[in-house]
Amino acid sequence: MAQVPVRNLDDQTALRRKAELRGRSLEQEVRIALIAAARFGPEERVALSRRVRAMTPKMKQTDSADIYPAGSRHALTPVIDAGVACKRFISETLSDHAGLLLVDPSARIAPDLIVPEVCNIARTKLRRGEIVAEQATAAPGPSLI
């Protein structure tokens, strides 16, 4: 995995303040910002799909525009399940990766029953002794997703 040192960063940067407000390290906040900035835009996704399509010229192709109408949210919208949502307030394996999926609220959807599912996972982990009560009551509510 590549490392990019950032020198001469002012202690009062907006990223540092955001990290403190969100209870994250500056490193994690920078990682999230870089990943969000590196997302492909609509034109880049089209160009990439054309490059991939050119690699398989003899195969029958299905244009995604035929499947998803223009402006459809569903073409690349991740669905956040309760296991991923729990990682927002319970630190465990892959919590950092799950946090990256939870950065932009407008770019995700979740099942209607996600809040009770998250509460059930927290209750089960508390009963097993995997977490403490403060973690179990950290934030399972509508703002969770």
Backbone bond lengths (Angstrom), bond angles and torsions (degrees), N, CA, C in turn:
res aa  C-N    CA-C-N  psi(-1)  N-CA   C-N-CA  omega(-1)  CA-C   N-CA-C  phi
1 M - - - 1.443 - - 1.531 108.34 -
2 A 1.302 117.18 134.87 1.457 122.24 -177.38 1.522 111.23 -74.21
3 Q 1.331 114.89 150.39 1.456 121.63 175.00 1.514 108.64 -122.27
4 V 1.321 116.56 138.72 1.452 121.66 -179.59 1.535 107.66 -127.47
5 P 1.336 117.74 102.98 1.466 118.33 177.54 1.528 110.66 -72.79
6 V 1.323 116.74 137.90 1.457 122.14 177.97 1.522 106.82 -115.60
7 R 1.314 115.94 115.56 1.464 121.05 -176.50 1.530 110.55 -102.01
8 N 1.326 114.55 160.78 1.471 122.93 174.75 1.525 112.50 56.39
9 L 1.312 116.51 41.12 1.450 121.36 178.22 1.528 108.45 -89.02
10 D 1.310 116.33 120.95 1.461 122.27 -178.44 1.530 110.29 -61.16
11 D 1.338 116.64 139.54 1.461 121.00 179.74 1.518 112.89 -63.55
12 Q 1.314 118.79 -18.09 1.456 122.29 -176.79 1.535 112.77 -103.45
13 T 1.325 117.90 23.94 1.462 119.41 179.88 1.529 110.31 -66.29
14 A 1.318 114.47 153.88 1.471 120.02 179.15 1.526 110.48 -61.90
15 L 1.333 117.23 -36.01 1.469 119.76 -179.84 1.519 111.09 -63.82
16 R 1.315 117.24 -40.50 1.463 120.20 179.66 1.536 109.52 -64.38
17 R 1.319 117.28 -42.61 1.473 120.65 179.53 1.533 110.36 -66.69
18 K 1.337 117.03 -40.78 1.471 119.96 177.48 1.522 110.50 -61.99
19 A 1.332 116.11 -42.60 1.466 120.35 179.90 1.525 110.30 -60.42
20 E 1.317 117.16 -44.29 1.468 120.87 179.41 1.527 110.71 -63.25
21 L 1.323 117.12 -43.76 1.460 120.64 -179.96 1.522 112.29 -63.65
22 R 1.320 115.98 -34.35 1.471 120.74 -177.30 1.524 112.87 -92.00
23 G 1.334 116.34 -1.46 1.465 119.61 178.82 1.515 113.18 71.38
24 R 1.337 116.26 30.57 1.463 120.71 179.67 1.517 109.22 -118.12
25 S 1.313 115.35 164.41 1.458 120.05 174.98 1.528 108.89 -77.72
26 L 1.319 116.02 158.92 1.463 120.11 177.02 1.526 109.46 -61.44
27 E 1.325 116.59 -38.97 1.470 120.48 179.44 1.527 110.73 -58.85
28 Q 1.325 117.31 -45.44 1.464 120.10 -179.69 1.529 110.30 -66.41
29 E 1.326 118.11 -39.05 1.467 121.17 179.54 1.528 110.61 -64.22
30 V 1.344 116.82 -40.72 1.467 120.76 177.99 1.522 110.13 -65.77
31 R 1.336 116.92 -41.20 1.466 121.07 178.95 1.528 110.27 -60.52
32 I 1.329 116.97 -44.37 1.462 121.34 179.59 1.525 110.43 -63.78
33 A 1.336 117.29 -42.72 1.467 121.04 179.46 1.524 111.32 -63.84
34 L 1.340 117.04 -41.13 1.469 120.17 179.49 1.524 111.18 -65.13
35 I 1.306 116.90 -42.61 1.465 120.17 -179.18 1.527 110.03 -65.76
36 A 1.328 116.95 -41.40 1.471 119.87 178.43 1.524 110.81 -63.89
37 A 1.341 116.56 -38.59 1.471 120.37 -179.34 1.524 111.70 -71.76
38 A 1.327 117.30 -24.85 1.462 120.90 -176.21 1.525 113.32 -88.78
39 R 1.323 118.03 -1.41 1.473 119.83 179.47 1.520 110.18 -62.75
40 F 1.319 115.19 142.41 1.452 120.66 177.78 1.526 110.27 -70.05
41 G 1.323 116.29 138.59 1.454 121.85 172.70 1.515 109.31 -83.40
42 P 1.327 118.04 175.05 1.463 120.99 -178.27 1.529 113.09 -57.59
43 E 1.326 117.34 -42.67 1.472 119.94 -179.49 1.518 110.99 -65.94
44 E 1.326 116.02 -39.26 1.472 119.61 179.72 1.521 111.31 -67.39
45 R 1.345 117.31 -37.10 1.469 119.79 177.81 1.519 110.84 -65.02
46 V 1.336 117.16 -39.59 1.459 121.03 178.06 1.525 109.84 -64.47
47 A 1.330 117.52 -45.24 1.467 121.18 179.90 1.523 110.87 -61.81
48 L 1.338 116.98 -41.27 1.458 120.66 178.93 1.523 111.12 -65.12
49 S 1.329 116.81 -42.45 1.471 118.89 179.55 1.521 111.16 -64.91
50 R 1.319 117.09 -34.99 1.475 119.58 177.28 1.519 110.94 -66.95
51 R 1.327 116.81 -38.14 1.476 119.77 177.20 1.525 110.98 -63.77
52 V 1.331 116.23 -42.76 1.463 119.99 179.02 1.523 110.16 -66.42
53 R 1.326 117.00 -41.92 1.461 121.67 179.02 1.527 110.50 -60.66
54 A 1.328 117.34 -37.68 1.464 121.09 -179.86 1.530 111.81 -66.30
55 M 1.317 117.66 -22.03 1.471 121.20 178.96 1.524 111.77 -74.54
56 T 1.326 117.67 -18.82 1.463 122.07 -178.38 1.526 110.48 -128.44
57 P 1.338 117.79 61.43 1.468 119.92 -172.97 1.527 114.62 -66.63
58 K 1.334 118.97 -25.90 1.458 120.34 -175.56 1.525 112.82 -86.20
59 M 1.314 117.03 -10.05 1.465 120.37 -177.95 1.528 110.26 -88.61
60 K 1.336 115.50 147.42 1.463 119.99 176.09 1.527 108.66 -65.04
61 Q 1.325 116.39 131.26 1.464 121.76 -177.25 1.525 110.21 -107.78
62 T 1.323 115.95 144.41 1.462 121.89 173.66 1.521 107.18 -114.62
63 D 1.298 115.89 122.28 1.459 120.61 179.32 1.524 108.69 -77.07
64 S 1.337 116.40 127.46 1.464 119.58 -178.93 1.525 111.67 -62.46
65 A 1.330 117.78 -23.01 1.462 120.56 177.39 1.535 110.57 -65.11
66 D 1.343 116.70 -25.10 1.456 120.34 176.73 1.529 111.11 -74.80
67 I 1.332 116.08 -27.01 1.466 121.08 -178.40 1.519 110.85 -88.86
68 Y 1.337 115.69 -47.25 1.460 121.62 -177.88 1.521 109.58 -115.64
69 P 1.318 118.24 122.11 1.463 119.75 179.74 1.528 111.36 -65.80
70 A 1.317 116.58 158.71 1.462 121.73 -179.75 1.524 109.89 -55.23
71 G 1.317 115.72 135.55 1.454 121.38 179.12 1.520 114.30 80.43
72 S 1.314 117.86 4.47 1.454 120.99 -179.82 1.520 110.72 -66.85
73 R 1.325 117.91 132.89 1.465 122.21 177.56 1.523 110.69 -74.58
74 H 1.303 118.03 -19.98 1.447 120.82 -168.64 1.527 114.37 -82.69
75 A 1.294 118.20 -10.16 1.456 119.93 -177.16 1.516 111.91 -62.90
76 L 1.321 118.58 -44.21 1.463 121.74 -177.39 1.523 111.44 -133.69
77 T 1.306 118.64 32.92 1.448 121.38 -177.97 1.522 110.42 -92.37
78 P 1.344 117.54 117.98 1.466 118.24 177.83 1.525 111.13 -73.69
79 V 1.321 115.99 144.43 1.454 122.29 174.82 1.519 106.81 -101.03
80 I 1.319 115.90 120.46 1.452 121.19 -178.12 1.521 108.46 -90.47
81 D 1.339 116.49 121.36 1.458 119.02 177.87 1.529 109.56 -95.60
82 A 1.316 116.17 174.75 1.462 121.24 -174.76 1.526 112.17 -62.70
83 G 1.321 117.59 -34.71 1.461 120.29 179.48 1.515 112.47 -62.79
84 V 1.325 116.63 -39.38 1.468 120.76 177.70 1.524 109.83 -72.45
85 A 1.326 117.42 -42.87 1.458 120.82 -179.06 1.528 111.52 -61.56
86 C 1.324 117.63 -36.38 1.471 121.11 179.40 1.521 111.97 -61.49
87 K 1.306 116.32 -32.19 1.458 120.06 -178.09 1.520 112.10 -66.34
88 R 1.324 117.35 -11.62 1.465 120.59 177.65 1.530 111.46 -70.78
89 F 1.334 116.64 -31.39 1.464 118.20 -178.84 1.520 113.56 -122.68
90 I 1.330 118.63 -4.23 1.462 122.54 174.80 1.520 107.34 -119.41
91 S 1.322 116.49 113.74 1.459 120.78 -178.97 1.524 109.31 -76.06
92 E 1.325 115.80 118.01 1.458 121.88 178.62 1.513 108.84 -153.90
93 T 1.312 117.24 -174.56 1.457 121.47 -178.10 1.521 110.70 -53.50
94 L 1.323 116.27 132.81 1.465 125.33 178.03 1.522 114.23 68.30
95 S 1.339 118.41 16.93 1.471 120.16 177.23 1.520 111.31 -59.64
96 D 1.355 117.32 -39.32 1.461 120.27 179.62 1.528 110.83 -61.73
97 H 1.328 116.46 -43.09 1.463 120.02 -179.72 1.527 110.88 -66.23
98 A 1.322 116.34 -40.89 1.463 119.72 178.37 1.517 110.34 -64.23
99 G 1.337 116.98 -37.05 1.459 121.24 178.86 1.511 112.34 -59.21
100 L 1.316 116.65 -32.21 1.462 120.30 179.40 1.525 111.37 -66.85
101 L 1.317 116.85 -31.26 1.467 120.43 177.76 1.525 111.86 -74.04
102 L 1.327 115.54 -20.18 1.458 119.95 -174.77 1.521 112.93 -97.96
103 V 1.339 117.95 10.66 1.462 121.85 -175.14 1.519 112.46 -69.64
104 D 1.300 118.34 -51.04 1.465 122.20 -173.54 1.525 110.70 -107.81
105 P 1.357 117.89 105.17 1.455 119.99 -176.65 1.518 114.79 -60.58
106 S 1.322 118.54 -27.88 1.461 120.12 -177.67 1.523 111.85 -77.98
107 A 1.327 117.60 -11.02 1.462 120.65 -174.72 1.520 112.49 -104.16
108 R 1.327 117.41 23.92 1.462 119.22 179.87 1.522 109.65 -150.58
109 I 1.325 114.55 160.54 1.456 120.67 173.65 1.519 107.38 -131.31
110 A 1.305 116.98 163.01 1.457 121.95 -179.77 1.521 109.00 -143.74
111 P 1.334 116.32 153.13 1.466 119.36 177.73 1.527 110.92 -63.33
112 D 1.327 116.92 154.97 1.466 121.45 179.64 1.524 112.49 -59.20
113 L 1.318 117.44 -33.14 1.466 121.12 -175.60 1.527 113.13 -93.97
114 I 1.333 118.56 20.60 1.462 119.52 -175.94 1.525 112.36 -64.11
115 V 1.331 118.77 -38.29 1.470 120.01 -178.04 1.531 110.96 -63.59
116 P 1.353 120.11 -50.50 1.463 117.74 177.17 1.529 112.91 -63.48
117 E 1.333 117.61 -32.80 1.464 120.26 177.86 1.524 111.00 -64.76
118 V 1.330 116.69 -42.86 1.469 121.30 178.98 1.528 109.48 -65.02
119 C 1.323 116.94 -42.93 1.465 120.41 178.10 1.524 111.08 -60.87
120 N 1.324 116.80 -39.94 1.462 120.73 178.83 1.525 110.89 -65.12
121 I 1.327 117.51 -41.80 1.467 120.31 177.82 1.521 109.89 -62.62
122 A 1.340 117.14 -44.44 1.466 120.68 179.51 1.529 110.87 -62.01
123 R 1.335 116.47 -42.60 1.471 120.14 179.05 1.523 111.31 -62.45
124 T 1.325 116.46 -42.86 1.461 120.89 179.50 1.527 111.24 -64.34
125 K 1.336 117.20 -44.14 1.463 120.67 178.97 1.529 110.89 -64.71
126 L 1.326 117.46 -37.27 1.461 121.53 177.88 1.530 110.14 -65.35
127 R 1.328 116.33 -45.33 1.460 120.88 179.96 1.530 111.66 -62.46
128 R 1.331 117.32 -35.95 1.469 121.61 179.19 1.527 112.43 -78.75
129 G 1.338 116.99 -9.47 1.460 120.32 -178.73 1.521 113.80 82.20
130 E 1.329 117.24 15.57 1.463 121.62 -179.68 1.523 112.33 -79.80
131 I 1.343 116.71 -22.93 1.465 122.05 178.15 1.527 108.27 -137.58
132 V 1.335 115.70 167.31 1.463 120.89 175.85 1.529 109.01 -100.43
133 A 1.323 116.50 168.63 1.464 121.40 -174.97 1.526 112.49 -58.83
134 E 1.335 117.65 -35.90 1.465 120.19 -179.54 1.528 111.16 -62.22
135 Q 1.338 116.50 -37.24 1.462 119.49 177.35 1.524 111.25 -70.17
136 A 1.315 116.30 -38.05 1.459 119.82 -177.80 1.508 112.44 -66.41
137 T 1.335 117.19 -28.12 1.465 120.64 -179.06 1.519 111.58 -105.26
138 A 1.321 118.55 15.46 1.471 122.80 -172.62 1.526 113.59 -58.81
139 A 1.307 119.36 -48.43 1.474 118.95 -177.74 1.502 114.03 -171.38
140 P 1.321 121.74 30.74 1.451 117.51 -179.79 1.523 111.20 -71.86
141 G 1.306 116.36 96.15 1.458 121.70 179.04 1.509 108.91 -161.07
142 P 1.320 119.17 -173.95 1.447 122.57 -176.64 1.526 113.97 -57.66
143 S 1.352 118.40 -30.41 1.466 119.92 179.51 1.517 111.81 -74.79
144 L 1.324 117.20 -9.55 1.461 121.84 -177.72 1.511 111.96 -60.27
145 I 1.299 117.10 -41.12 1.448 119.89 -175.77 1.493 107.43 -95.28
